[in-house]
C-alpha cells in the first residue's frame, strides 16, 4: 500500500473515532451510518469540500500542510498522530503550542531607542507594544487579545485610520497581510485564538476569505499611506515591516520623508509622554 493510501486509511480511522457531540455538532436524529463524523461534517469544519475529503481517504490526493493542520485540529490528533500524517505526505512537522507573545529585553531596548513611531506584533499580527512616539501618533493600544488589537481585523472589519493613495497599494498590503496570517496559522496549528480569528474573518469578510483561499506567497514588507491625527492633521507615512527573530515577532517602523510637512507634523506631536513602551492592557 502506498503512502497516500496509508494516509487515507488513517484519516478514515481518525474521522470515525470522533463524536459529533464532542465538536458541538449536537446529536442528529436517526441512525448514523458512520460511527463518528460524516465526511460532510469533517469537510465543513476543515474548510474544504466533501469530495476532497473523499479523495483524500481514497488515496487520490496529497493534502497541503494547511489542510493537514486543519484536519489535526478538527480531529483532535495527538502530536504523534499529526507527525505521522506529515511523514506520509512529505510535510515539515510543526511543533504544537501557541504563538509566542513575549517581547524580550533586547527587542524592548531596540523599540525604546527609536525616535520614530514603532510597534511590535506577534506572528499573527496582534499588537504587543507601542513605543512612545507610536502612542503619540496612534493613541493608547487596544486591550491585548481583543479583535481591535489585531491588524488584520482592524483593516478588514473596522474603519482604519490609515488610507492608501492608490488601490494597488491597498490590494498588495492586504494580500500580503493575509498571506502572513495564513503562514502563522500553518506554523502554529494548535493556537486556538489564531484559528478562531481566521475563521471569523473568513466568515465575515468575502475579500479576506478570497485572499485566504488563494494562498498567496507574498509576505508583508511595507506600505505607504496617510493617517489622520486629530491635533496636527494628515501625515503621509512609510510603514516598514521587519522580522524580529527572537520570539517570532514583527516590528513596524513608521517614517516620513525628511524636510517635508509630514515630518514637521510628526515631530510637532512633542514628547508629552514618559518615554518607554506602552503595552495593551
Buried (B, 14 or more C-beta within 10 A) or exposed (E): EEEBBBBBBBBBEBBEEBEBEEBEBEEEEEEEEEEBBBBEBBBBBBBBEBEBBBBBBBBEBBBBBBBBBBBBBBBEBEEEBBBBBBEBBEBEBBEEEEBBBEBEEEBBEBBBEBEBBBBBBBBBBBBBBBBBBBBBBBEEBBEBBBBBBBBBBBBBBEEEBBEBEEEEBBEBBBBBBBBBBBBBBBBBBBBEBBBEBBEBBBEEBEEBBEBBEEEBEEEBBBBBBBBEBEEBEEBBBBBBBBEBEEBBBBBBBBBBEEEEBBBEBBBEBEEEBEEEBBBBE
